[in-house]
């Protein structure tokens, strides 16, 4: 019994201490001596590709932090269509809610691994560790930034400008978490990209071809694009 408890404590400690995304996550502010206690209020969960992590208007009992993979967050519109808010990367925190219900849906893109925090337990922990509250606020505001980015993309930009801004945003996201920002990976489907940009799949393909012909980007595969000229791409996105 004692041995099992020691193993449990070791595994909990190593999960947080050896987490690759800790430098980019909201828990980065915690000192080593706090990690063991912090790991006790979270659990790890895996999701397969296209699995719903939660749905809009589900009871908001948990909040999540991505440790591996990507997540698509979107809202359901009354007419049955979906409105993609954005795409999340490792280190991103998600699960905002209003009146006890999630504000949007979250779906796994590829294999996804997350840290799951029960809302009540995390709230109690934050009350005792206010330094974590500031980091949590920064992460929550990132969700708002995604929504603002999308409004900017769909504002007065034409199709070429929308795609250019989207690619720059993806590159910036990767740079933010310490990943190589060129080439960039596009784990989402072309349909997801089209929905996010408010375009058709055909238009997205045509605009990618235009950027390729102009030698601004190089298409390495359907899921990977190399940016040849950041300045030109950035100028297109303004």
Buried (B, 14 or more C-beta within 10 A) or exposed (E): EEEEEEEEEEEBBEBBEEBEBBEBBBBEBBEEEBBBBBBBBBBEBEBEEEEEBBEBBBEBBBBBBBBBBBBBBBBBEEEEEBBBBBBBBBBBBBBBBEEEEBBBBBBBBBEBBBBBBBBEEBEEBBEEBEEBBEBBEEBBEBBEEBBEBBEBBBEEBEBBBBBBBBBBBBBEBBEBBEBEBEBBBBBBBBEBBBBBBBBBEEBBBBBBEBBBEBEBBEBEEEBEBEBBBBEBBBEBBE
